Amino acid sequence: MRPSRLCIPILALATWGCSSTPKSPDVTAAVRQSLSGAGFKDVSVSQDRDKGVVKLSGHVADDNSRQRAGAIATSLAQGQVVANEIALVTRRTPSTLPTI
C-alpha cells in the first residue's frame, strides 16, 4: 500500500513543529542592572537562551555576597538555571601574609 501524497507533508510539518523549542526570555539586562544596583560591580552576567542558563562570573569578597548575587539572579531568571561561577577573592593585608 502506497502512502498518500498528503501524508508526507503533514508528517514533515509535525516533525518540524515538535523540534522547535522556544528560547528562554532575555533577562541579562535586568539581572545586570539589579546586581549593579546592589553594589556588585565585579560580577558579569551572560546567558544561553537556547539552554535556559544564566551564568554569573567575576569575583566578590565573601561567600555571603556570592550567595546574595545568586539569589538576585535567581529571582529574575524566570525559571532558568543560574550557574553561579563567582569566585571568592580575599584581599590580603601585610599582617595576613605568610612569613618566609
C-alpha positions as CSV (number, residue, x, y, z in Angstrom):
1,M,0.0,0.0,0.0
2,R,1.4,3.4,-1.0
3,P,1.1,6.4,1.4
4,S,-0.9,9.3,0.1
5,R,0.8,12.4,-1.1
6,L,-0.9,14.4,1.6
7,C,0.6,12.2,4.4
8,I,4.2,13.1,3.7
9,P,3.8,16.9,4.1
10,I,1.8,16.5,7.2
11,L,4.4,14.3,8.7
12,A,7.1,16.8,7.8
13,L,5.2,19.6,9.5
14,A,4.5,17.6,12.6
15,T,8.2,16.7,13.0
16,W,9.3,20.4,12.5
17,G,6.7,21.6,15.0
18,C,7.9,19.3,17.7
19,S,11.5,20.0,17.2
20,S,11.4,23.8,17.5
21,T,11.6,24.8,21.1
22,P,11.1,28.4,22.2
23,K,14.1,30.4,23.6
24,S,14.1,31.5,27.2
25,P,13.4,35.2,27.7
26,D,16.3,37.6,27.7
27,V,17.0,38.5,31.4
28,T,20.6,39.6,31.0
29,A,20.0,43.3,31.2
30,A,17.6,43.1,34.2
31,V,20.0,40.8,36.2
32,R,23.0,43.1,35.3
33,Q,21.0,46.2,36.4
34,S,19.9,44.6,39.7
35,L,23.4,43.4,40.6
36,S,24.9,46.8,39.8
37,G,22.2,48.5,42.0
38,A,23.1,46.1,44.8
39,G,26.8,47.0,44.6
40,F,28.1,44.1,42.6
41,K,30.4,45.9,40.2
42,D,32.8,43.0,39.6
43,V,30.2,40.5,38.6
44,S,29.4,39.7,34.9
45,V,26.2,38.2,33.5
46,S,25.9,36.1,30.4
47,Q,23.0,34.0,29.1
48,D,22.5,31.0,26.8
49,R,18.8,31.4,25.8
50,D,18.7,28.1,23.9
51,K,19.7,26.1,27.0
52,G,17.9,28.3,29.5
53,V,21.1,29.1,31.6
54,V,22.1,32.4,33.2
55,K,25.8,32.5,34.1
56,L,27.3,34.7,36.8
57,S,31.1,35.2,36.8
58,G,33.6,37.6,38.4
59,H,34.6,37.9,42.0
60,V,33.4,39.0,45.4
61,A,35.0,39.2,48.8
62,D,32.9,36.7,50.8
63,D,30.5,33.8,50.4
64,N,27.6,35.8,51.7
65,S,28.0,38.2,48.8
66,R,28.3,35.3,46.4
67,Q,25.0,33.8,47.6
68,R,23.3,37.2,47.6
69,A,24.3,37.7,43.9
70,G,23.0,34.3,43.1
71,A,19.7,35.0,44.8
72,I,19.2,38.2,42.9
73,A,19.8,36.4,39.6
74,T,17.5,33.5,40.5
75,S,14.7,35.9,41.4
76,L,14.9,37.4,37.9
77,A,15.8,34.3,35.8
78,Q,12.2,33.3,35.3
79,G,12.7,29.5,35.8
80,Q,16.1,29.3,34.1
81,V,19.1,27.7,35.7
82,V,21.5,30.1,37.3
83,A,25.2,29.0,37.1
84,N,26.9,30.9,39.9
85,E,30.6,30.8,38.9
86,I,31.5,33.8,41.0
87,A,35.0,33.4,42.6
88,L,35.8,34.4,46.2
89,V,38.8,36.7,46.3
90,T,40.0,37.8,49.7
91,R,42.2,40.8,50.0
92,R,45.4,40.1,51.9
93,T,46.9,42.7,54.2
94,P,50.5,42.6,55.2
95,S,49.5,41.1,58.6
96,T,47.8,38.1,57.0
97,L,50.6,37.3,54.5
98,P,52.6,34.2,55.4
99,T,56.1,34.8,56.7
100,I,59.0,33.3,54.9
